[in-house]
Each structure stands twice: as structure tokens, then as C-alpha cells.
């Protein structure tokens, strides 16, 4: 009887570990559901919108200008941010705020991207913290779920 109970317990643990590994790989490499908060991407993505983020494009380096991406925050590594890719490595980008009279420009360094929110007047983005390393990109938003 004890052997039967131990056998069932180990079988259950084995299935749990297998399905846990499958779930981890699916969320890490395929994608997942993300809830976006904050006004920086309005009107494209509203506060509390639910979106689907696919993670394959970051692994194949197929992020393009205009893509909306989920990125580890350069200011707070425990949180993620949602921004639009404005420039890729080597691109010349405007680094000043929209209200500045004199505009300043810079080039995006190798291995980095330039990110900005769609709501330029209410967004903390690359204009504040500079170019973001490509390795901080978590995924690309494909569509809104709700």
C-alpha cells in the first residue's frame, strides 16, 4: 500500500514538473497575455488594456521600427514597460522633448533601440533614460485582447 501511494505521488510530481517546464517554455519563448497600465501609450493602448505579446521576434532579432514592445524597465528591473520602437542601432533620432525650441539629435548605439511612448507629453522613455539595450526587450505586442 505504501509503495502504491509513493508511486502515485512521484507520478503526480513528475507530471507537475513536466507541465511546469512546458508552461515556462511557452511563456518565455512563445508569448503570453500582458495587462498594460499607465497613460504613456494612449491612444494606441489605454490604461488596463489586455494585450498578447509574442516573444519569438526578440530571439530572431526581427524587431522593427514602429513595433510596440514590452521591455524590462531600465529604471526598475522588477517592472516591465510598454513602448514603441522609434529607432534601431545606427538610426538618427530626436532626443529632445516636443516642447523644446532647439531640437537635439543622436545616433542609436550598436545593440540598442530607441523607445518612446505614443503620448509624448506624458511618457517616461528613451528621452529620459537613453537608448535601451536590445537584451531588455521581452516581447512584441501583436494585438489587443480586451
C-alpha positions as CSV (number, residue, x, y, z in Angstrom):
1,X,0.0,0.0,0.0
2,X,2.8,2.4,0.9
3,X,4.5,1.6,-2.4
4,X,1.3,2.4,-4.3
5,X,0.9,5.7,-2.5
6,X,4.6,6.7,-3.1
7,X,4.3,5.6,-6.8
8,X,1.2,7.8,-7.3
9,X,2.9,10.7,-5.5
10,X,6.0,10.6,-7.6
11,X,4.0,10.2,-10.8
12,X,2.0,13.3,-9.9
13,X,5.2,15.2,-9.1
14,X,6.7,14.1,-12.4
15,X,3.7,15.3,-14.4
16,X,3.7,18.6,-12.4
17,X,7.4,19.2,-13.3
18,X,6.8,18.3,-16.9
19,X,3.8,20.6,-17.3
20,X,5.6,23.4,-15.4
21,X,8.6,23.2,-17.8
22,X,6.2,23.2,-20.8
23,X,4.4,26.3,-19.4
24,X,7.7,28.1,-18.7
25,X,9.0,27.5,-22.2
26,X,5.7,28.6,-23.7
27,X,5.6,31.9,-21.7
28,X,9.3,32.5,-22.2
29,X,9.7,31.8,-25.9
30,X,6.2,31.9,-27.5
31,X,4.4,34.7,-25.6
32,X,1.7,35.5,-23.2
33,X,-1.0,37.9,-22.0
34,X,0.0,41.3,-20.6
35,X,-2.0,43.9,-18.8
36,X,-0.7,47.4,-19.7
37,X,-1.0,50.2,-17.2
38,X,-0.3,53.9,-17.5
39,X,-1.0,56.7,-19.9
40,X,2.2,56.7,-21.9
41,X,0.9,54.7,-24.9
42,X,-2.5,56.4,-25.2
43,X,-4.4,56.5,-27.5
44,X,-3.0,53.3,-29.0
45,X,-3.1,51.3,-25.8
46,X,-5.3,52.6,-23.0
47,X,-4.7,52.1,-19.3
48,X,-5.7,48.5,-18.2
49,X,-5.8,47.2,-21.8
50,X,-5.0,43.5,-22.1
51,X,-2.7,42.6,-25.0
52,X,-0.9,39.5,-26.4
53,X,2.9,39.7,-26.5
54,X,4.8,37.2,-28.7
55,X,8.4,36.6,-27.7
56,X,9.8,34.9,-30.8
57,X,10.7,38.1,-32.7
58,X,13.2,39.2,-30.0
59,X,15.0,35.9,-30.3
60,X,15.3,36.2,-34.0
61,X,16.2,39.9,-34.0
62,X,13.2,40.8,-36.1
63,X,12.1,43.9,-34.0
64,X,11.4,46.7,-36.4
65,X,10.7,50.5,-36.2
66,X,7.1,51.1,-35.3
67,X,6.7,47.9,-33.3
68,X,5.2,48.2,-29.8
69,X,7.3,46.2,-27.4
70,X,7.3,45.0,-23.7
71,X,10.7,45.9,-22.2
72,X,12.3,45.4,-18.7
73,X,12.4,48.9,-17.3
74,X,15.9,50.4,-17.3
75,X,14.9,52.3,-14.1
76,X,13.3,49.4,-12.3
77,X,14.3,45.9,-13.4
78,X,11.3,44.4,-11.4
79,X,8.8,46.1,-13.7
80,X,8.0,46.0,-17.4
81,X,7.2,48.9,-19.7
82,X,5.3,49.2,-23.0
83,X,6.8,51.5,-25.6
84,X,7.1,51.9,-29.4
85,X,10.4,51.4,-31.2
86,X,11.4,54.7,-32.8
87,X,15.0,53.8,-33.8
88,X,17.2,50.8,-34.2
89,X,21.0,50.7,-34.0
90,X,22.6,53.3,-36.2
91,X,19.5,55.3,-36.7
92,X,19.5,59.1,-36.1
93,X,16.8,60.0,-33.6
94,X,15.5,63.3,-32.0
95,X,16.5,63.2,-28.3
96,X,14.7,66.3,-27.2
97,X,11.1,66.8,-25.9
98,X,8.4,68.0,-28.2
99,X,8.2,71.4,-26.4
100,X,11.9,72.2,-26.7
101,X,12.7,75.0,-29.1
102,X,16.0,73.7,-30.2
103,X,16.0,70.0,-31.2
104,X,18.9,67.7,-30.5
105,X,19.7,64.5,-32.3
106,X,21.8,61.5,-31.6
107,X,22.6,58.1,-33.1
108,X,21.4,54.8,-31.5
109,X,24.4,52.8,-30.5
110,X,25.0,49.2,-31.6
111,X,22.9,46.7,-29.7
112,X,20.3,49.2,-28.5
113,X,16.9,50.6,-29.5
114,X,15.3,54.0,-29.0
115,X,11.8,53.7,-27.3
116,X,9.1,56.4,-27.0
117,X,5.5,56.3,-25.8
118,X,2.8,57.4,-28.1
119,X,1.7,60.1,-25.6
120,X,4.9,62.1,-25.8
121,X,3.8,64.7,-23.2
122,X,3.1,62.1,-20.6
123,X,5.8,59.4,-21.2
124,X,9.0,58.4,-19.5
125,X,11.0,56.8,-22.3
126,X,14.4,56.9,-24.0
127,X,14.3,60.7,-24.0
128,X,14.8,60.3,-20.2
129,X,16.9,57.2,-19.8
130,X,18.6,57.0,-23.2
131,X,18.9,54.1,-25.6
132,X,17.7,50.7,-24.3
133,X,19.8,47.5,-24.7
134,X,18.2,45.0,-27.1
135,X,18.5,42.3,-24.4
136,X,15.9,44.1,-22.2
137,X,13.2,43.5,-24.8
138,X,10.8,40.8,-23.5
139,X,8.3,40.7,-26.5
140,X,6.4,42.4,-29.2
141,X,2.7,43.2,-28.9
142,X,0.7,41.5,-31.6
143,X,-2.9,42.5,-30.8
144,X,-5.3,43.7,-28.1
145,X,-7.2,41.0,-26.4
146,X,-9.6,43.4,-24.4
